[in-house]
Amino acid sequence: MERARKLRNRGKKQLRKHPRQQLEQEKIPAKKSGNEQFAKYSFLSDGIPIDITIGRKEGEFVPVYQVSISTISSNTQIILEKIRKELVEKVDLGISEMTDVKKEDLVEQRFKESIKALVNRYFSDATEKDKEFMIAYLIQRSLGMGSIEILMDDNQLEEVVINSAEEPAWVYHKKFGWLKTNIKVENEEQIKQYAAQIGRKVGRQISILTPLLDAHLGTGDRANCTLMPISSRGNTITLRKFASDPWTITSFLENKTITVNVASVVWLAMQYELSMLITGGTASGKTSTLNVVAAFIPPNQRVISIEDTRELQLPKFLHWVPLLTRLPNPEGKGEISMLDLLVNSLRMRPDRMLVGEIRRQAEAEVLFEAIHTGHSVYATVHANSISETITRLTNPPINTPKSMLPAISLVLVQYRNRRTGLRRTFQLAEILPDASPNLLMQLDVRKDVMNQINKSVSLMGTIQLFTGMTSQEIEEDLKEKEVILNWLVQQQIKTVDGVGRVMAEYYTNKENLMRYVRANKNFI
């Protein structure tokens, strides 16, 4: 008893000696319970209505992208899965049919006929509309990549990723970033088959001997596949989606990605054929910004674009020739590099050149040579600020002489807030004749406001020199552009062709456009 009493007293002394530890333990907040929903929307995938719910489940650290096909009951899905397995056993495909891309339609037709017979047998009392729906569902599940095809049909997604059969597929959402889905591939062999299927579409093979595959698909999407043991946790597939509904200046302004005063300066520079670099870190929106500002190019000029992956999407009526690099074949032959395309494009009489990304010295040399020979060039570079841009350009591996840098009139720095995930224009700067930067505007990240830092020296001086405009005329021109940009947002003109048509009207019949702008009416 005496020993027990001493132990209790010792415990009380320790609590009095360390009261802070006790208070900190009491301040730990209780864990929140329940699910949280962020968004809900629907779309069609091969005619099948798909419902998407995005939210955070209790006990999960990553938000979940929940896919559901509300029109199919669980009992019906069980029968359809039985039909699918029976179908795989019934339809016999030869090797040539499985590997020949040209026979895809024939294979699909054979599957459709077999599916129709099985659906009629199992669902004889169903309506024709329901039968057509079930046939479409089974074709999607049997051909291609099954449920992964649903993810590829969501225009809100930028990336679809399979890391292994042990975990569900992941997606990168335009608004919510990385999300975990409720879609899982059955086994590693299935992932391997999907990778082989992608390879067949581009005439490439992926195997244990050649376990890496990087492919540009006919749809514009880009696929990267790896097989075990190179990827030790499992076979992987990374699909970067081609944006069928790309960003426009209207969307950028509406989302505060760019401000009206920054956009008007960029428009002015592009109107008068001044070259520009768009820089930023990974996933900051460099290529999207390049696509957005390309709409400011007048319609009567020839545009050549050079990319690794087809991401740019300009208005249809522009005089535009898109060029793509090509990877070597398995024997290491047939590669077409960005440098090859840059050199070749100079022989195509371009007025404007859009370059996906500058990575090497040879590419930078050709680019600056193009500027010095009278071409307007717009390119992207990995750099987080204007000072970092100059450092990156003038050091290995690019190694551009400082004396060449003033050929770039404007540098637009894009930025992704690592806390919120929001993309913003971070800096707008010009490069002075001595190759030093002059920062014109910079984002106050905390207030999310773009501030004026310095007045333009080089950019405005160049425009005055080659147009004869006075400083007052340039200011009036910028204000007029700001009015048009605000009108675009008010009228919700968001399509690439819609914005392109407004720009074409500005360059060919500005007075007519301004009548609509002043009246706040839409002519699209």
PEWOZI-V492902 format. One line per field, one symbol per residue. ss: DSSP state (H for helix, E for strand, L for the rest). psi: psi as a letter, one per 30 degrees, with the letter a starting at -180 (. if undefined). A space follows every 10 residues. Layout:
# PEWOZI-V492902
ss=???
psi=???
This chain:
# PEWOZI-V492902
ss=LHHHHHHHHH HHHHHHHLHH HHHHHHLLLL LLLLLEEEEE EEEEELLEEE EEEEEELLLL LLLEEEEELL LLLHHHHHHH HHHHHHHHHH LLLLHHHHHL HHHHHHHHHH HHHHHHHHHH HHLLLLLHHH HHHHHHHHHH HHLLLLLHHH HHLLLLEEEE EELLLLLLLE EEELLLEEEE ELLLLLLHHH HHHHHHHHHH HLLLLLLLLL LEEEEELLLL LEEEEELLLL LLLLLEEEEE LLLLLLLLHH HHHHLLLLLH HHHHHHHHHH HLLLLEEEEE LLLLLHHHHH HHHHHHLLLL LEEEEEELLL LLLLLLLLEE EEEELELLLL LLLLLELHHH HHHHHHHHLL LEEEELLLLL HHHHHHHHHH HHLLLEEEEE EELLLHHHHH HHHHLLLLLL LHHHHLLLLE EEEEEELLLL LLEEEEEEEE ELLLLLEEEE EEEELLLLEE EELLLLLHHH HHHHHHHLLL HHHHHHHHHH HHHHHHHHHH LLLLLHHHHH HHHHHHHHLH HHHHHHHHLL LLLL
psi=eeeeeeeeee eeeeeeeife eeeeeffklk kklllkkelk lllkjhfkkk kkkkaklkfk fklkjkkkjf fkleeeeeee eeeeeeeeee jjkleeeffj efgeeeeeee eeeeeeeeee efhfflleee eeeeeeeeee felbhbffee effjffkekk kjflffllll ljkeegbkkk lgkkkeleee eeeeeeeeee fgglkkaeei gkkjkjlfff lkkkkklkge jfflklkjjj kkjfilllee eeeeggelle eeeeeeeeee eghklkkjll akgfheeeee eeffffkkfg kkkkkklekj ekjlkeglik jkkklklllf fglgkjleee eeeeffggik ekkkkekkfl eeeeeeeeee efggkkkklk kjkfleeeee eeeglkfehk keffeffjek kjklkjjfef fkklkekkll klfgglkjje kkkjeefhkk kkdllkdeee eeeeeffgkl eeeeeeeeee eeeeeeeeee fhjfleeeee eeeeeeffie eeefeeeefh lkg.
